Amino acid sequence: MSQLPKTVHLEIASTESELAAHAVNLITQAAQKAYGERAIFRLVLAGGSTPLETYKLLAKNKASHKIDWAQTQVFWSDERMVEPQDADSNYLMASTTLLQHLDIPEANIFRMRGELTPEMADKEYIDQLARAFNNQPAVFDLVLLGMGADGHTASLFPGTEFGELSDSPVISQYIERLDSWRISLSMTTLLASRETIFLVQGKDKAERLANVLEYSVEQADTVPSAYLVANSINKVTFIVDREAATQLSDSTLADLQ
């Protein structure tokens, strides 16, 4: 087993609602820390279906979570190249489940514009980040990520140039096996985040989760999620359900929980 950074932690949830509750608790803690240190909380949302219950819980109990949405800026880890009202849009999912239910200023929402060409969307989001961070490197307080059964995270996929090959905070790439273009925060930007949370559900993720948490160094050259874990210097928490955790060894469970 490879030696994971001491900053990597694991939480196992028995139910989908418990997973969401764990995530909301950590989001709230990160927000409070950010307000105290910088008076603003910069949160990156994940796409896909896994964070849906987390977003619903944030929206439902917003008063009890002590998150000042007027002092929170929201970004995305990645986006499909579709219109914002398309069913495949990561923005649409987050908007309907979370943002529309919050008192968050429109100026605090920084969506990736999937309706543009990949080159234009890439440049436009780089410009948005420059404005949000006053032309300084983008360092987010918390990034929410999912993980695919192939180990992809955000829209950084195995078989593509996902490593620190560019200084750009945003990349757009054509994913051949999906026959589609994606825009994504770069690995460099993800690694710079002050805190990262992976939300992982399902038995189909179990083998890859074990690879990432138990053989991250060996996997790092080919698997984006493993690369992030192996190279992270800041806090990374995996919140997973019991099905996703079925192939983790007893020693890993003891070390990370």
Backbone torsions as a table, in degrees:
resi	resn	phi	psi	omega
1	MET	NA	135.2	178.7
2	SER	-75.0	152.5	178.5
3	GLN	-81.9	114.3	178.2
4	LEU	-79.1	153.0	172.2
5	PRO	-57.6	146.9	-179.1
6	LYS	-66.1	-10.6	-178.0
7	THR	-85.0	-2.8	-177.1
8	VAL	-91.7	131.1	-178.3
9	HIS	-131.7	160.2	-177.5
10	LEU	-133.7	132.9	171.5
11	GLU	-126.1	132.8	-179.6
12	ILE	-110.9	127.3	-178.6
13	ALA	-107.9	141.6	-179.7
14	SER	-80.3	-28.3	-177.0
15	THR	-135.0	166.5	177.8
16	GLU	-63.5	-39.0	179.6
17	SER	-68.5	-34.1	176.9
18	GLU	-68.3	-39.0	176.1
19	LEU	-60.2	-45.4	179.0
20	ALA	-62.2	-40.2	-179.4
21	ALA	-65.2	-40.9	176.0
22	HIS	-59.3	-45.5	-177.6
23	ALA	-63.6	-45.4	-179.2
24	VAL	-62.3	-38.6	178.2
25	ASN	-60.8	-44.2	179.9
26	LEU	-71.1	-35.5	176.4
27	ILE	-62.2	-43.9	179.2
28	THR	-62.5	-43.5	178.1
29	GLN	-61.2	-43.8	179.7
30	ALA	-64.1	-38.8	179.3
31	ALA	-63.4	-47.1	-179.6
32	GLN	-61.0	-40.8	178.4
33	LYS	-63.6	-43.5	-179.0
34	ALA	-65.3	-42.4	178.7
35	TYR	-60.1	-40.6	-178.6
36	GLY	-68.5	-31.9	-176.0
37	GLU	-94.6	-33.3	-173.3
38	ARG	-133.8	-3.5	179.9
39	ALA	67.0	9.5	177.7
40	ILE	-149.3	144.6	-179.7
41	PHE	-114.6	121.8	179.7
42	ARG	-108.8	111.8	-172.5
43	LEU	-115.6	132.3	175.6
44	VAL	-105.5	125.2	-179.7
45	LEU	-90.8	146.2	175.0
46	ALA	-92.5	155.6	173.8
47	GLY	-96.0	-162.4	-179.4
48	GLY	77.9	-172.6	-174.7
49	SER	-95.1	-22.9	-173.9
50	THR	-59.4	-42.6	-177.6
51	PRO	-79.2	1.6	-174.3
52	LEU	-56.1	-47.1	-178.7
53	GLU	-68.1	-32.5	175.8
54	THR	-62.9	-44.8	179.8
55	TYR	-65.2	-40.9	178.6
56	LYS	-62.1	-40.6	-179.6
57	LEU	-68.1	-40.2	175.7
58	LEU	-59.6	-41.1	-179.0
59	ALA	-71.9	-40.0	-175.3
60	LYS	-68.0	-42.2	-174.3
61	ASN	-114.0	38.3	-171.8
62	LYS	-59.5	-31.5	-177.4
63	ALA	-68.8	-29.4	-175.8
64	SER	-89.0	-6.7	-174.3
65	HIS	-93.3	-5.3	175.7
66	LYS	56.4	37.2	173.7
67	ILE	-105.4	119.9	178.8
68	ASP	-87.9	97.9	-174.2
69	TRP	-68.8	-21.2	175.3
70	ALA	-69.4	-21.3	178.8
71	GLN	-110.3	24.7	-179.3
72	THR	-123.6	132.0	173.5
73	GLN	-107.0	136.3	-175.2
74	VAL	-116.1	131.5	-179.7
75	PHE	-127.5	177.0	177.4
76	TRP	-123.6	146.6	176.9
77	SER	-77.4	-31.8	-178.5
78	ASP	-165.3	169.1	-179.7
79	GLU	-154.5	148.9	170.5
80	ARG	-82.3	155.4	-178.8
81	MET	-85.6	74.5	-178.9
82	VAL	-137.1	168.6	175.3
83	GLU	-65.9	152.6	-177.3
84	PRO	-65.2	-17.8	177.3
85	GLN	-98.3	5.7	178.1
86	ASP	-72.8	144.1	-178.9
87	ALA	-60.7	-23.2	-179.8
88	ASP	-88.1	-1.0	-176.2
89	SER	-73.8	126.1	174.5
90	ASN	-64.6	-35.2	177.0
91	TYR	-61.2	-45.2	-177.6
92	LEU	-60.9	-43.5	-179.6
93	MET	-60.8	-47.5	-179.5
94	ALA	-67.7	-36.0	-179.4
95	SER	-65.5	-47.0	-175.6
96	THR	-74.1	-31.4	-177.4
97	THR	-90.9	-25.0	-173.7
98	LEU	-129.7	-63.4	-165.8
99	LEU	-63.5	-37.5	-179.2
100	GLN	-66.1	-14.2	-177.4
101	HIS	-102.4	5.5	-175.7
102	LEU	-114.5	156.5	172.4
103	ASP	-91.3	70.5	-178.8
104	ILE	-114.8	128.0	-179.4
105	PRO	-61.7	142.9	178.9
106	GLU	-57.5	-34.0	-179.1
107	ALA	-67.0	-14.4	-179.8
108	ASN	-91.9	0.7	-178.0
109	ILE	-106.6	118.3	-175.9
110	PHE	-115.7	86.6	-178.0
111	ARG	-88.9	150.9	172.2
112	MET	-79.8	135.1	-172.9
113	ARG	-94.6	85.0	-177.4
114	GLY	-68.0	-12.7	179.5
115	GLU	-78.1	-10.7	178.5
116	LEU	-86.0	172.9	171.3
117	THR	-67.8	157.0	179.9
118	PRO	-54.4	-43.3	-178.7
119	GLU	-64.4	-42.9	-179.8
120	MET	-69.0	-40.9	179.8
121	ALA	-64.0	-41.1	177.2
122	ASP	-57.7	-54.3	-178.0
123	LYS	-63.3	-40.7	-177.2
124	GLU	-63.9	-39.0	-179.7
125	TYR	-74.5	-33.4	173.0
126	ILE	-59.2	-42.4	178.7
127	ASP	-65.7	-39.8	178.1
128	GLN	-62.5	-42.5	179.2
129	LEU	-64.7	-38.5	178.6
130	ALA	-61.6	-40.7	178.2
131	ARG	-68.4	-43.8	-176.8
132	ALA	-65.2	-33.6	-176.0
133	PHE	-108.7	19.3	175.8
134	ASN	52.2	44.9	177.1
135	ASN	63.7	18.7	173.0
136	GLN	-101.6	162.3	177.8
137	PRO	-56.4	142.5	-178.9
138	ALA	-75.2	113.5	175.6
139	VAL	-122.9	105.1	-177.1
140	PHE	-83.1	153.0	176.8
141	ASP	-76.0	-38.4	-179.1
142	LEU	-150.7	132.2	175.5
143	VAL	-116.6	124.4	172.1
144	LEU	-92.8	132.3	-179.2
145	LEU	-134.9	152.7	167.0
146	GLY	-104.6	179.8	175.4
147	MET	-143.7	127.2	177.9
148	GLY	-80.7	165.4	178.2
149	ALA	-62.3	-21.4	176.7
150	ASP	-88.8	-2.9	179.9
151	GLY	91.5	5.2	177.5
152	HIS	-72.1	153.8	174.6
153	THR	-144.8	149.1	-165.2
154	ALA	50.8	-133.0	171.5
155	SER	-115.9	43.0	173.2
156	LEU	-104.5	113.0	-170.2
157	PHE	-113.1	149.7	170.5
158	PRO	-57.0	144.5	-179.7
159	GLY	85.9	1.5	176.7
160	THR	-120.5	172.4	-179.8
161	GLU	-82.7	82.1	-175.2
162	PHE	-97.3	-12.6	-175.7
163	GLY	-75.3	-170.0	-177.3
164	GLU	-81.7	62.3	-176.8
165	LEU	-94.9	-6.6	-177.3
166	SER	-143.3	148.0	175.5
167	ASP	-83.2	-4.7	-177.7
168	SER	-68.2	138.5	177.8
169	PRO	-75.1	-15.8	-175.9
170	VAL	-135.0	141.0	175.8
171	ILE	-132.5	148.7	170.8
172	SER	-119.7	135.1	-177.1
173	GLN	-140.8	151.6	172.6
174	TYR	-91.1	122.7	179.4
175	ILE	-98.2	105.0	-170.0
176	GLU	-61.0	-43.6	-175.6
177	ARG	-69.5	-19.1	175.8
178	LEU	-98.7	-8.3	-177.2
179	ASP	51.1	47.9	-179.3
180	SER	-154.7	157.3	174.3
181	TRP	-91.5	146.9	175.3
182	ARG	-133.9	151.0	170.9
183	ILE	-115.0	141.3	-173.0
184	SER	-150.6	149.9	164.3
185	LEU	-61.7	143.9	-178.5
186	SER	-77.1	164.0	176.9
187	MET	-60.7	-38.0	178.0
188	THR	-57.1	-44.7	-179.4
189	THR	-68.7	-41.9	179.0
190	LEU	-61.9	-41.5	-179.3
191	LEU	-66.6	-25.1	-178.2
192	ALA	-78.3	-13.7	-177.5
193	SER	-59.4	143.0	179.0
194	ARG	-68.0	-26.0	178.9
195	GLU	-156.2	145.5	179.8
196	THR	-132.5	137.7	174.2
197	ILE	-122.5	123.4	170.5
198	PHE	-95.2	129.0	173.3
199	LEU	-107.0	118.8	-172.3
200	VAL	-132.9	125.4	-179.6
201	GLN	-132.7	145.1	168.4
202	GLY	104.7	145.2	-180.0
203	LYS	-63.2	-28.3	-179.8
204	ASP	-67.7	-14.0	178.2
205	LYS	-96.0	-6.7	-170.0
206	ALA	-61.7	-47.1	-178.1
207	GLU	-64.2	-43.9	-178.9
208	ARG	-68.0	-39.2	178.3
209	LEU	-59.9	-42.6	177.2
210	ALA	-62.8	-41.2	176.6
211	ASN	-57.8	-46.3	-174.9
212	VAL	-68.7	-43.1	-175.1
213	LEU	-85.4	-19.9	-177.4
214	GLU	-112.3	-19.0	-179.4
215	TYR	-136.8	38.7	-170.8
216	SER	-60.8	-38.2	-177.9
217	VAL	-66.7	-43.3	179.4
218	GLU	-65.6	-34.1	-177.4
219	GLN	-83.4	-13.8	-165.6
220	ALA	-61.8	-32.7	-177.0
221	ASP	-71.2	-20.6	-173.7
222	THR	-121.0	-15.7	-174.6
223	VAL	-120.4	114.2	-175.1
224	PRO	-55.9	-45.2	-178.9
225	SER	-63.9	-36.4	177.4
226	ALA	-68.6	-37.6	177.4
227	TYR	-60.4	-45.2	-179.0
228	LEU	-62.5	-45.3	-178.8
229	VAL	-64.5	-45.6	-176.3
230	ALA	-66.3	-27.2	-174.1
231	ASN	-107.4	1.7	-176.8
232	SER	-75.0	140.1	174.4
233	ILE	-112.5	-4.2	179.6
234	ASN	-113.4	175.0	-173.5
235	LYS	-65.3	128.7	175.3
236	VAL	-126.6	121.8	179.4
237	THR	-117.0	128.9	171.8
238	PHE	-98.8	119.2	172.5
239	ILE	-106.8	113.2	-171.0
240	VAL	-129.5	157.0	174.5
241	ASP	-90.2	172.0	-173.8
242	ARG	-65.4	-32.5	178.5
243	GLU	-65.7	-40.5	179.3
244	ALA	-68.9	-23.3	-175.9
245	ALA	-92.4	3.9	-170.9
246	THR	-65.0	-23.5	-177.5
247	GLN	-103.8	8.1	176.4
248	LEU	-77.7	138.7	-179.0
249	SER	-74.6	161.1	178.4
250	ASP	-61.4	-36.9	-179.8
251	SER	-66.6	-38.0	176.8
252	THR	-65.1	-44.1	178.6
253	LEU	-60.6	-40.8	179.7
254	ALA	-68.9	-38.4	-176.7
255	ASP	-71.4	-37.0	-168.4
256	LEU	-99.9	-17.9	-177.9
257	GLN	-89.7	NA	NA
